[in-house]
Amino acid sequence: MSDAEPQAESHDRSQEEAQAAERLERAVRAAEQALIEFEIAVETFRVEVENFSRLHHQRLGPMYSRLDELDALIAEAVAARTGDPEDIRKAREARGLVQPMPGVEELFHGWIDSDGLSPEAAAMLTERPVQPPPRVRPSEEARRIYRELARKAHPDLAEEEAERERRGAFIVRVNAAYAAGDEEALRALAEEWEAGPPPPERRASPSEELYARLEWLAERKEMLAAVAAELESSAIGAMIKMAPEDPDRLLDEIAEQLLAQAAEKEARLAELAR
C-alpha cells in the first residue's frame, strides 16, 4: 500500500466527519427555532387563558350569581306552596349554593399588596372608574412585535452563560409587556434590543455538545407540551378552543345565553308568585 492511500482514507474520513457534524449542527439549529416557535405559541395561549379567565369572572360572575339566586328563590317558592319535606330540602340545598357575602378578609383579598392598595381598590374607594382587564387576545401588532422579539432575543440562542442571563432578564420584561397587551412598551423594548450589544458569533461546537443540546431541547419541548396540554384541558382553555379566532366574542355569546336563562327563571318565579 502506498503512502497516498492511507492519506486518502484519512481525508475521506475527515470529510465524512465534517459532513456529519454539519448535519448535526443544522439539526440543532432547526430544533432551537422549532422550540422557540412552540414556546411563543404556548405563551400566547397562556396569556389568552389568563385574560379570558379574568374577563369571564368579571363579566359573567354576577350573572352566574343571579342564576343561583333565582334557582334558590324558585325552590323556596315551590317549597312554600307544597310544604313537601323533599321540596324544603331542595330549597335549603339551592340556598346553600348561593354565594354568601364575603368576610372582611375575603373582601380585601387581592386589594392590598406590598405597595398598599391596588389600583383597582383605590379606584373603588375613591369612586373612580375601575380599569377593566385587557382583552383576551393582545392586538395583532402586539403579537407581531412579541414574536419578533422572542425569536431574536430568546435565551436559547445564546452560547455564553452571561449572554443567556442577559437575554433571560430581557425576555421576562418582554413577556410582562405582552401579557399586559402594551404595544408601546413592546416597541420600546424592540428599540432597546436593536440598540443593545450584538449577539456573540456562534462558535463551532463539538459533536458531544451538540448531542447534549439536542437532548436538552427535547426535554424542554416535553415540558412545554405538558404545560400546553394542561392549559388546553382546563375549563377556560376548552372554552377558548371553541372560538379560537375570536375568543372575546365567545364571552358575548355566553352572556346572551345566561341572560336568556335568567329571563326564563324570572318568568317561572313570577308564575309561582301569583
Secondary structure, DSSP 4 states (H G I P E B T S, - for coil): --THHHHHHHHHHHHHHHHHHHHHHHHHHHHHHHHHHHHHHHHHHHHHHHHHHHHIIIIIHHHHHHHHHHHHHHHHHHHHHH--HHHHHHHHHHHHHSPPPP-HHHHHTTTEETTEE-HHHHHHHTTPPPPPPPPSS--HHHHHHHHHHHHHH-GGG--SHHHHHHHHHHHHHHHHHHHTT-HHHHHHHHHHHHHSPPPPPP----HHHHHHHHHHHHHHHHHHHHHHHHHHHSHHHHHHHHSTT-HHHHHHHHHHHHHHHHHHHHHHHHHHH-
